[in-house]
Amino acid sequence: PAGFAPALRLVYDRERVFDPASAARLSLDTGIAPVEVAPWTGWETLAGRAIDVAVVECKGAARELPPGLPALDALGARRGSFSKYAACMIHGWS
């Protein structure tokens, strides 16, 4: 509708993998960065500033991670929802 415009346009690299043992579909997003920032936001300094975060998304029927992925805990991973947009904005404010 008129008057609506995106605040950020993000880019990121995505690798997708299928784990046949668990039938889980996995995505790994890295290099997450805003490349365009609307001037009305006041966040122009965010453009091109990648966040130091990788996002692993696991889709499937099982509630547990596929074998091998629990090792992500040792890297500081946590389960939960994650907004790439919010993370980029918070990164720009810090």
LORO-393636 format. One line per 10 residues: their letters; for each residue z negated, y negated, x negated of N, C-alpha, C. Coordinates in nm, 3 decimals, decimal comma. Example, Ala and Ser with C-alpha at 12.3 -4.5 7.8 and 13.67 -1.06 7.14 Angstrom:
BEGIN
AS = -0,780/0,569/-1,319/-0,780/0,450/-1,230/-0,780/0,330/-1,320 | -0,708/0,225/-1,285/-0,714/0,106/-1,367/-0,787/-0,003/-1,290
END
This chain:
BEGIN
PAGFAPALRL = 0,000/0,121/-0,082/0,000/0,000/0,000/0,000/-0,126/-0,086 | 0,043/-0,234/-0,028/0,044/-0,362/-0,100/-0,097/-0,395/-0,148 | -0,107/-0,449/-0,267/-0,236/-0,488/-0,322/-0,303/-0,380/-0,405 | -0,254/-0,257/-0,400/-0,310/-0,150/-0,480/-0,227/-0,131/-0,606 | -0,297/-0,110/-0,718/-0,229/-0,087/-0,844/-0,319/-0,002/-0,932 | -0,262/0,084/-1,016/-0,346/0,165/-1,105/-0,415/0,079/-1,210 | -0,537/0,115/-1,242/-0,611/0,044/-1,345/-0,577/0,096/-1,484 | -0,558/0,227/-1,495/-0,529/0,291/-1,624/-0,418/0,393/-1,607 | -0,340/0,409/-1,712/-0,248/0,522/-1,720/-0,285/0,598/-1,845 | -0,320/0,724/-1,826/-0,365/0,807/-1,937/-0,255/0,901/-1,985
VYDRERVFDP = -0,266/0,939/-2,111/-0,185/1,046/-2,166/-0,280/1,145/-2,234 | -0,237/1,270/-2,239/-0,313/1,370/-2,311/-0,223/1,490/-2,334 | -0,261/1,570/-2,433/-0,190/1,694/-2,462/-0,259/1,805/-2,386 | -0,180/1,891/-2,321/-0,236/2,003/-2,244/-0,173/2,133/-2,292 | -0,261/2,228/-2,322/-0,217/2,364/-2,352/-0,270/2,452/-2,240 | -0,185/2,541/-2,190/-0,225/2,633/-2,082/-0,216/2,776/-2,133 | -0,315/2,855/-2,091/-0,323/2,994/-2,131/-0,365/3,077/-2,010 | -0,311/3,195/-2,000/-0,353/3,288/-1,896/-0,427/3,403/-1,965 | -0,548/3,434/-1,918/-0,626/3,545/-1,973/-0,608/3,665/-1,882 | -0,526/3,763/-1,923/-0,499/3,877/-1,836/-0,621/3,962/-1,805
ASAARLSLDT = -0,719/3,966/-1,896/-0,838/4,049/-1,874/-0,920/3,999/-1,756 | -0,928/3,867/-1,739/-1,009/3,810/-1,631/-0,925/3,746/-1,522 | -0,795/3,734/-1,545/-0,702/3,666/-1,454/-0,733/3,517/-1,442 | -0,802/3,463/-1,542/-0,836/3,320/-1,542/-0,719/3,240/-1,599 | -0,700/3,121/-1,543/-0,602/3,026/-1,594/-0,680/2,917/-1,666 | -0,647/2,895/-1,793/-0,721/2,801/-1,876/-0,631/2,685/-1,917 | -0,689/2,567/-1,919/-0,619/2,448/-1,969/-0,709/2,381/-2,071 | -0,649/2,335/-2,180/-0,720/2,259/-2,283/-0,652/2,124/-2,295 | -0,725/2,018/-2,264/-0,673/1,881/-2,273/-0,736/1,812/-2,395 | -0,651/1,760/-2,484/-0,697/1,689/-2,603/-0,616/1,560/-2,618
GIAPVEVAPW = -0,659/1,475/-2,709/-0,586/1,350/-2,734/-0,585/1,259/-2,612 | -0,692/1,258/-2,536/-0,700/1,181/-2,411/-0,713/1,032/-2,444 | -0,617/0,953/-2,396/-0,620/0,810/-2,426/-0,548/0,730/-2,318 | -0,601/0,612/-2,285/-0,527/0,523/-2,196/-0,415/0,457/-2,275 | -0,296/0,453/-2,219/-0,184/0,388/-2,288/-0,142/0,260/-2,218 | -0,179/0,248/-2,093/-0,154/0,123/-2,020/-0,280/0,087/-1,944 | -0,317/-0,039/-1,952/-0,436/-0,088/-1,883/-0,396/-0,212/-1,806 | -0,426/-0,215/-1,678/-0,390/-0,330/-1,595/-0,464/-0,454/-1,643 | -0,394/-0,567/-1,657/-0,457/-0,688/-1,709/-0,570/-0,740/-1,620 | -0,566/-0,711/-1,492/-0,670/-0,761/-1,403/-0,804/-0,690/-1,422
TGWETLAGRA = -0,806/-0,579/-1,500/-0,931/-0,506/-1,521/-1,018/-0,571/-1,629 | -0,955/-0,641/-1,724/-1,029/-0,695/-1,837/-1,056/-0,591/-1,945 | -0,994/-0,474/-1,934/-1,016/-0,365/-2,028/-0,900/-0,347/-2,125 | -0,826/-0,450/-2,155/-0,707/-0,437/-2,238/-0,734/-0,371/-2,372 | -0,856/-0,385/-2,423/-0,888/-0,326/-2,554/-0,893/-0,174/-2,550 | -0,892/-0,116/-2,430/-0,893/0,030/-2,418/-0,760/0,093/-2,459 | -0,652/0,021/-2,444/-0,519/0,079/-2,466/-0,509/0,141/-2,605 | -0,472/0,267/-2,609/-0,452/0,337/-2,735/-0,578/0,392/-2,798 | -0,694/0,373/-2,738/-0,820/0,421/-2,795/-0,853/0,558/-2,738 | -0,820/0,663/-2,810/-0,846/0,799/-2,765/-0,996/0,827/-2,765
IDVAVVECKG = -1,038/0,908/-2,670/-1,179/0,949/-2,668/-1,193/1,078/-2,748 | -1,309/1,097/-2,808/-1,335/1,212/-2,894/-1,392/1,326/-2,810 | -1,311/1,371/-2,714/-1,353/1,475/-2,620/-1,234/1,566/-2,592 | -1,262/1,692/-2,578/-1,162/1,788/-2,530/-1,215/1,844/-2,399 | -1,125/1,871/-2,306/-1,163/1,924/-2,176/-1,102/2,062/-2,159 | -1,187/2,160/-2,131/-1,142/2,295/-2,102/-1,163/2,318/-1,953 | -1,057/2,355/-1,886/-1,066/2,383/-1,743/-1,035/2,531/-1,723 | -1,120/2,596/-1,647/-1,106/2,739/-1,622/-1,096/2,760/-1,472 | -0,984/2,816/-1,429/-0,963/2,843/-1,286/-0,946/2,992/-1,267 | -1,014/3,042/-1,167/-1,006/3,183/-1,135/-1,117/3,220/-1,039
AARELPPGLP = -1,120/3,346/-1,000/-1,217/3,392/-0,901/-1,356/3,412/-0,961 | -1,366/3,445/-1,088/-1,495/3,475/-1,150/-1,576/3,349/-1,173 | -1,706/3,360/-1,160/-1,796/3,247/-1,186/-1,830/3,236/-1,334 | -1,815/3,345/-1,408/-1,845/3,346/-1,550/-1,720/3,314/-1,630 | -1,741/3,260/-1,749/-1,629/3,231/-1,838/-1,569/3,361/-1,890 | -1,440/3,362/-1,919/-1,378/3,480/-1,979/-1,442/3,512/-2,114 | -1,438/3,638/-2,156/-1,493/3,675/-2,287/-1,433/3,586/-2,397 | -1,518/3,542/-2,486/-1,473/3,455/-2,595/-1,503/3,309/-2,569 | -1,501/3,266/-2,445/-1,528/3,125/-2,416/-1,675/3,087/-2,417 | -1,770/3,177/-2,396/-1,909/3,135/-2,407/-1,941/3,075/-2,545
ALDALGARRG = -1,859/3,104/-2,647/-1,879/3,045/-2,780/-1,865/2,892/-2,775 | -1,807/2,839/-2,668/-1,796/2,693/-2,655/-1,932/2,627/-2,650 | -2,034/2,699/-2,605/-2,170/2,643/-2,602/-2,213/2,597/-2,740 | -2,177/2,672/-2,843/-2,214/2,637/-2,980/-2,150/2,506/-3,024 | -2,042/2,467/-2,957/-1,974/2,341/-2,990/-2,026/2,224/-2,908 | -2,127/2,250/-2,825/-2,184/2,144/-2,743/-2,119/2,129/-2,607 | -2,042/2,228/-2,565/-1,975/2,221/-2,435/-2,079/2,230/-2,323 | -2,044/2,171/-2,211/-2,130/2,180/-2,094/-2,041/2,202/-1,972 | -2,095/2,271/-1,875/-2,022/2,293/-1,750/-2,044/2,175/-1,658 | -1,942/2,139/-1,586/-1,956/2,032/-1,489/-1,824/1,963/-1,466
SFSKYAACMI = -1,828/1,870/-1,374/-1,707/1,791/-1,349/-1,695/1,685/-1,458 | -1,571/1,642/-1,480/-1,547/1,544/-1,586/-1,429/1,458/-1,545 | -1,446/1,328/-1,551/-1,339/1,234/-1,520/-1,284/1,176/-1,650 | -1,158/1,206/-1,678/-1,096/1,148/-1,796/-1,090/0,996/-1,786 | -1,066/0,944/-1,666/-1,059/0,800/-1,645/-1,193/0,733/-1,672 | -1,299/0,787/-1,615/-1,431/0,729/-1,636/-1,471/0,737/-1,783 | -1,440/0,849/-1,848/-1,475/0,863/-1,989/-1,403/0,759/-2,075 | -1,277/0,731/-2,044/-1,204/0,628/-2,119/-1,264/0,491/-2,096 | -1,303/0,461/-1,974/-1,363/0,330/-1,945/-1,497/0,317/-2,017 | -1,581/0,419/-2,012/-1,711/0,415/-2,079/-1,691/0,401/-2,229
HGWS = -1,594/0,471/-2,286/-1,564/0,462/-2,428/-1,527/0,318/-2,466 | -1,456/0,251/-2,377/-1,414/0,113/-2,404/-1,528/0,014/-2,396 | -1,631/0,047/-2,320/-1,744/-0,045/-2,307/-1,845/-0,028/-2,419 | -1,839/0,086/-2,490/-1,939/0,110/-2,594/-1,901/0,046/-2,724
END
